[in-house]
């Protein structure tokens, strides 16, 4: 599986990366990575047309478990997808800002 840490995600965000947060809307509303798009994991396959297949996609959840599974789904669908190790929890622990 393709996986990146929060430092590499921060650098990717500076370049305009797409981040898909696969948590449920109430979790997303509690705090998310700036610029992340909320597409809950149960709806991801039905919303693939909203994502750019020509650019990397970074997938995040709370701790990295759900996003790991959804990264595999995206890779199988032809995306250059990467799981964010440790998820939003790791992002927050690293001292980076979250939006509510």
GIFENLIN-V391741 format. One record per pair of residues at least 6 apart in sequence whose C-alpha atoms are under 6 Angstrom apart, sorted by the first residue. I is the first residue (numbers start at 0). GAP is how many residues later the second one is. D is the distance in Angstrom with one decimal. If there is no record, write none. Layout:
i:I gap:GAP d:D
i:I gap:GAP d:D
//
This chain:
i:1 gap:80 d:4.9
i:2 gap:79 d:5.2
i:2 gap:80 d:4.6
i:2 gap:81 d:5.8
i:3 gap:80 d:5.2
i:3 gap:81 d:5.9
i:4 gap:79 d:5.8
i:4 gap:80 d:5.3
i:5 gap:85 d:5.8
i:17 gap:39 d:5.2
i:18 gap:17 d:4.7
i:18 gap:38 d:6.0
i:18 gap:39 d:4.7
i:18 gap:40 d:5.8
i:19 gap:16 d:5.6
i:19 gap:17 d:4.9
i:19 gap:18 d:6.0
i:19 gap:39 d:4.9
i:20 gap:16 d:5.9
i:20 gap:17 d:4.9
i:20 gap:38 d:6.0
i:20 gap:39 d:4.8
i:20 gap:40 d:5.5
i:21 gap:17 d:5.2
i:21 gap:18 d:4.2
i:21 gap:19 d:4.8
i:21 gap:39 d:5.5
i:22 gap:17 d:5.1
i:22 gap:38 d:5.3
i:23 gap:16 d:5.2
i:28 gap:71 d:5.5
i:29 gap:70 d:5.8
i:30 gap:67 d:5.5
i:30 gap:68 d:5.2
i:30 gap:69 d:4.6
i:31 gap:66 d:5.0
i:31 gap:67 d:5.3
i:32 gap:65 d:4.9
i:33 gap:64 d:5.9
i:33 gap:65 d:5.7
i:52 gap:26 d:5.3
i:55 gap:24 d:4.8
i:55 gap:25 d:5.7
i:56 gap:24 d:4.7
i:57 gap:23 d:5.8
i:57 gap:24 d:4.9
i:57 gap:25 d:6.0
i:58 gap:8 d:5.4
i:58 gap:24 d:5.0
i:58 gap:25 d:6.0
i:59 gap:7 d:5.1
i:59 gap:24 d:5.4
i:59 gap:27 d:5.2
i:60 gap:6 d:5.3
i:60 gap:26 d:5.1
i:61 gap:25 d:4.9
i:61 gap:26 d:4.9
i:61 gap:27 d:5.7
i:62 gap:23 d:4.5
i:62 gap:24 d:4.2
i:62 gap:26 d:5.8
i:63 gap:21 d:5.5
i:63 gap:22 d:4.9
i:63 gap:23 d:4.6
i:66 gap:16 d:5.9
i:67 gap:15 d:5.4
i:70 gap:10 d:5.6
i:70 gap:12 d:5.8
i:74 gap:6 d:5.7
//
